[in-house]
Amino acid sequence: MTTYPQSTVTLLFFLSLLNVSCSKEEQKQPNPTTFPIRGEVVAIDTAKHRLMISHEAIPNYMDAMTMPFKVKNLGLLMSAQVGDSIQGVLAVSKNETWLKSFTVIGRGEEQRKE
């Protein structure tokens, strides 16, 4: 029977744990489901990276309502103005929802909440 030094056994054990934890992390992060969204920007909260949008019904997801949406891309967030009409893509994962992209299709007045 072959014996291995304790350090080798310990290293192999931790490498196998790392492999399992990485595999589980990949499984936890599936591609988000996306939905088209169309609405009007009613408020901007740059500190929280959020747009308050009065949106139309999102087919197969939610009724029309006014609610905040996270915008991960700060440049995209800063391109919006209160009163803008937008259309874009809403991304939905198991743990979060955010505006992945949008285009301004009509301009409004600028009022930012800092």
DRENBA-355788 format. One record per residue (C-alpha): y, z, x. Coordinates in steps of 0.001 Angstrom, whole numbers, padded with zeros to 6 digits, always signed. Layout:
! DRENBA-355788
YZX
...
***
This chain:
! DRENBA-355788
+000000+000000+000000
+003459-000914+001280
+006144+001746+001313
+009857+001024+001265
+012675+003177+002573
+014492+005198-000096
+017740+003275+000466
+016032-000049-000307
+014533+001304-003530
+017888+002749-004568
+019687-000529-003827
+017166-002548-005838
+017484-000115-008741
+021287-000421-008870
+021174-004205-008511
+018806-004430-011472
+021144-002199-013533
+024086-004412-012603
+022188-007508-013693
+021311-005954-017066
+024861-004706-017691
+026355-008121-016872
+023903-009822-019204
+024805-007452-022033
+028539-007995-021450
+028084-011752-021742
+026250-011244-025037
+029077-009035-026378
+031691-011758-025814
+030627-014763-027906
+033094-017556-028508
+035573-016565-031204
+035519-018219-034603
+038697-020203-035192
+040615-020959-038372
+043678-023096-039072
+046740-021045-040013
+050070-022075-041497
+052998-019836-042354
+056482-018531-041642
+057491-016084-038904
+059210-013124-040597
+059502-010772-037575
+058851-010752-033843
+057802-007668-031879
+057867-008687-028217
+056939-005184-027013
+053640-005330-028911
+053123-009094-028450
+052994-009610-032223
+054361-012027-034771
+054660-010951-038396
+053678-014022-040377
+053789-014759-044087
+050818-017123-044121
+049087-019348-046612
+045479-018664-047577
+043147-019169-044622
+040138-021032-046043
+036869-019116-045697
+038652-016119-044157
+041515-014447-046106
+043998-014802-048932
+047676-015547-048401
+049618-012481-047231
+052150-011203-044714
+050702-009445-041687
+051103-009056-037908
+049139-011229-035499
+048660-010587-031781
+049790-013386-029446
+048197-013033-026002
+050297-015756-024375
+053804-014333-023814
+055315-017795-023359
+053917-018839-026716
+055228-015652-028335
+058712-016245-026912
+058782-019794-028300
+058880-018479-031885
+061973-017549-033877
+062305-015660-037146
+062224-018173-039971
+060139-020737-038048
+057420-022525-039965
+054306-022724-037823
+050815-024121-037912
+048190-023106-035433
+044797-021679-034618
+043724-018131-035445
+040895-016815-033243
+038600-014113-034595
+036024-012229-032527
+034001-009151-033313
+036677-006856-031838
+039999-008650-032259
+042040-011322-033994
+044876-013264-032358
+046932-016433-032599
+045320-018664-029999
+047935-021392-030355
+050622-022617-032706
+053223-025318-033085
+056639-024841-034634
+056923-027385-037456
+060307-026164-038742
+062988-024061-037020
+064531-020840-038346
+067092-018332-037073
+066411-016150-034021
+066162-012364-034430
+063928-010507-031997
+062796-006887-032193
+062732-005505-028644
***
